[in-house]
Amino acid sequence: MELLPLASIIQGALDFFIKGGFFMLLLLILSVISVTVMILRGTAIRRNAVLPPAISAEIERLQPGDSLEPLQKLIKQNPSALGRIVNTVISHLAWPRGETIEAVQTRARHEVARLESGLVVLEIATGIAPLLGLLGTLSGLVGIFASIGSDPVLVARGIAEALNTTIAGLGVAVPCLITYNHFQRRIEVMSVEMESMVSDLVAKCYPQHGA
């Protein structure tokens, strides 16, 4: 089977978008924004970027009464959500245990919000893309009805616009939905792990209160 020339593939893609009209342009812009967010957030919420192995290992190794200086050095060397929460624990050790825990919980909520920042774009794109596709479909159908009995080319163009924008709308929404749910699940899992590590650290820093 002979492969299509690159020029034909490019021309076919251009025709697909051109026939989609104005709403296809909006969907194209939305898809570019969504892909950008996917790349940026995917990089930001990598496991090693959120839970550096060096900090995790040091917390596990730490025993009650040990110096916290090595842990503080690792926090400076590995800026991360876990590091900032652990630093909150260390900087509040002079406080009663209950107040330290409250400070840590506040910081943890802030860090989770930072991890989730930008995901709202994917959530919005999931809802908006199919609606833009539907608007393109309706726009195409209006063009079809207006062209019935006149130029067949206009009728075909209206049908193409209707079908293309519907396909493109779903083509943008489905990946956004999958990625959004995947990122949310990843953040949820890492949040639980951070909570476990920090709870372990607090227990070691306040051994008189138990675990």
C-alpha positions as CSV (number, residue, x, y, z in Angstrom):
1,M,0.0,0.0,0.0
2,E,1.5,3.3,-1.1
3,L,1.9,5.9,1.6
4,L,0.3,9.3,1.1
5,P,2.8,12.1,0.3
6,L,3.4,14.5,3.2
7,A,2.0,17.4,1.1
8,S,-1.3,15.5,0.8
9,I,-1.5,14.9,4.5
10,I,-0.8,18.5,5.3
11,Q,-3.4,19.6,2.7
12,G,-6.0,17.3,4.2
13,A,-5.4,18.6,7.7
14,L,-5.7,22.2,6.5
15,D,-8.9,21.4,4.7
16,F,-10.3,19.8,7.8
17,F,-9.6,23.0,9.9
18,I,-10.6,25.4,7.1
19,K,-14.0,23.7,6.5
20,G,-14.6,23.8,10.2
21,G,-14.8,27.6,10.1
22,F,-14.6,30.0,13.1
23,F,-15.5,27.4,15.7
24,M,-12.7,25.2,14.5
25,L,-10.3,28.0,15.1
26,L,-11.5,28.4,18.7
27,L,-11.1,24.6,19.2
28,L,-7.6,24.8,17.8
29,I,-6.7,27.6,20.2
30,L,-8.2,25.6,23.1
31,S,-6.3,22.5,22.1
32,V,-3.0,24.4,22.1
33,I,-3.7,25.9,25.5
34,S,-4.7,22.5,26.9
35,V,-1.6,20.7,25.5
36,T,0.6,23.4,27.0
37,V,-1.1,23.0,30.4
38,M,-0.7,19.2,30.2
39,I,3.0,19.5,29.5
40,L,3.7,22.1,32.2
41,R,1.6,20.4,34.9
42,G,2.9,17.0,33.9
43,T,6.4,18.2,34.5
44,A,5.5,20.0,37.8
45,I,3.8,17.0,39.4
46,R,6.4,14.4,38.6
47,R,6.8,12.2,41.6
48,N,10.5,13.0,42.1
49,A,9.7,16.7,41.9
50,V,7.1,16.5,44.6
51,L,8.5,13.8,46.8
52,P,12.3,13.9,46.4
53,P,13.7,10.4,47.3
54,A,16.5,12.0,49.3
55,I,14.2,13.8,51.6
56,S,11.9,10.8,51.9
57,A,14.9,8.5,52.8
58,E,16.2,11.0,55.4
59,I,12.8,11.2,57.1
60,E,12.7,7.4,57.2
61,R,16.2,7.1,58.6
62,L,15.8,9.9,61.2
63,Q,15.5,8.7,64.8
64,P,14.1,10.7,67.8
65,G,16.8,13.1,69.1
66,D,18.8,13.0,65.8
67,S,20.1,16.3,64.4
68,L,17.8,17.8,61.8
69,E,20.7,19.6,60.0
70,P,21.1,16.9,57.3
71,L,17.4,17.1,56.6
72,Q,17.5,20.9,56.3
73,K,20.4,20.7,53.8
74,L,18.4,18.3,51.7
75,I,15.4,20.6,51.7
76,K,17.5,23.4,50.4
77,Q,19.1,21.2,47.7
78,N,15.7,19.8,46.6
79,P,13.0,22.5,46.5
80,S,9.7,20.6,46.6
81,A,6.2,20.4,48.1
82,L,7.4,17.8,50.6
83,G,10.4,19.9,51.5
84,R,8.4,23.0,52.2
85,I,6.0,21.1,54.4
86,V,8.9,19.5,56.3
87,N,10.5,22.9,56.7
88,T,7.3,24.1,58.3
89,V,7.6,21.3,60.8
90,I,11.2,22.1,61.6
91,S,10.6,25.9,61.9
92,H,7.7,25.3,64.3
93,L,9.4,22.8,66.7
94,A,9.4,25.4,69.5
95,W,5.6,25.4,69.3
96,P,3.3,22.9,71.1
97,R,2.7,19.8,69.0
98,G,-0.9,20.7,68.3
99,E,-0.1,24.1,67.0
100,T,2.7,22.7,64.8
101,I,0.3,20.2,63.3
102,E,-2.2,23.1,62.5
103,A,0.6,25.0,60.8
104,V,1.6,21.9,58.8
105,Q,-2.0,21.3,57.7
106,T,-2.3,24.9,56.5
107,R,0.9,24.6,54.6
108,A,-0.1,21.2,53.1
109,R,-3.4,22.7,51.8
110,H,-1.4,25.5,50.2
111,E,1.0,23.0,48.5
112,V,-1.9,20.8,47.2
113,A,-3.5,23.9,45.8
114,R,-0.2,24.7,44.0
115,L,0.0,21.2,42.6
116,E,-3.6,21.5,41.3
117,S,-3.1,25.0,39.8
118,G,-3.7,25.0,36.1
119,L,-5.8,21.8,36.1
120,V,-8.9,24.0,36.1
121,V,-8.0,24.8,32.5
122,L,-8.3,21.1,31.5
123,E,-11.6,20.9,33.4
124,I,-13.0,23.9,31.6
125,A,-11.7,22.6,28.2
126,T,-13.5,19.3,28.9
127,G,-16.8,21.1,29.2
128,I,-16.3,23.8,26.6
129,A,-14.9,21.8,23.7
130,P,-18.0,19.7,23.0
131,L,-20.1,22.8,23.3
132,L,-18.0,24.6,20.7
133,G,-18.2,21.6,18.5
134,L,-22.0,21.6,18.9
135,L,-22.1,25.3,18.0
136,G,-20.0,24.6,14.9
137,T,-22.5,21.8,14.1
138,L,-25.5,24.1,14.4
139,S,-23.7,26.8,12.4
140,G,-23.0,24.3,9.7
141,L,-26.6,23.1,9.7
142,V,-27.9,26.7,9.4
143,G,-25.6,27.1,6.3
144,I,-27.0,23.8,4.9
145,F,-30.6,24.9,5.3
146,A,-29.8,28.3,3.8
147,S,-28.2,26.7,0.8
148,I,-30.8,24.0,0.0
149,G,-31.9,24.4,-3.6
150,S,-28.9,26.6,-4.4
151,D,-25.2,25.9,-4.8
152,P,-24.4,22.2,-3.9
153,V,-20.9,23.3,-2.9
154,L,-22.3,25.4,-0.1
155,V,-24.3,22.5,1.1
156,A,-21.3,20.2,1.2
157,R,-19.3,22.9,3.0
158,G,-22.0,23.3,5.6
159,I,-22.0,19.5,6.2
160,A,-18.2,19.4,6.5
161,E,-18.2,22.3,9.0
162,A,-20.9,20.5,11.1
163,L,-19.0,17.1,11.1
164,N,-15.5,18.5,11.5
165,T,-16.3,20.7,14.5
166,T,-18.1,17.9,16.2
167,I,-15.2,15.6,15.8
168,A,-12.7,18.2,16.8
169,G,-14.7,19.2,19.9
170,L,-14.7,15.6,21.1
171,G,-11.1,15.2,20.1
172,V,-10.1,18.0,22.4
173,A,-12.5,17.1,25.3
174,V,-11.6,13.4,25.7
175,P,-7.8,13.8,26.1
176,C,-8.4,16.7,28.5
177,L,-10.8,14.6,30.6
178,I,-8.4,11.7,30.8
179,T,-5.5,13.9,31.6
180,Y,-7.4,15.9,34.2
181,N,-8.5,12.7,36.0
182,H,-5.0,11.2,35.8
183,F,-3.4,14.3,37.3
184,Q,-6.0,14.6,40.0
185,R,-5.4,10.9,41.0
186,R,-1.7,11.4,41.0
187,I,-1.9,14.4,43.2
188,E,-4.3,12.6,45.6
189,V,-1.9,9.6,45.9
190,M,1.1,11.9,46.5
191,S,-0.8,13.9,49.1
192,V,-1.5,10.8,51.1
193,E,2.2,9.8,50.9
194,M,3.2,13.3,52.0
195,E,0.8,13.2,55.0
196,S,2.2,9.8,56.0
197,M,5.9,11.1,55.8
198,V,5.1,14.3,57.7
199,S,3.2,12.5,60.4
200,D,6.2,10.2,60.9
201,L,8.5,13.2,61.2
202,V,6.2,15.0,63.7
203,A,6.1,11.8,65.8
204,K,9.9,11.6,65.8
205,C,10.2,15.3,66.7
206,Y,7.7,15.0,69.5
207,P,8.5,11.5,70.8
208,Q,7.0,12.3,74.2
209,H,3.5,12.4,72.6
210,G,3.9,9.0,70.8
211,A,3.2,8.3,67.2
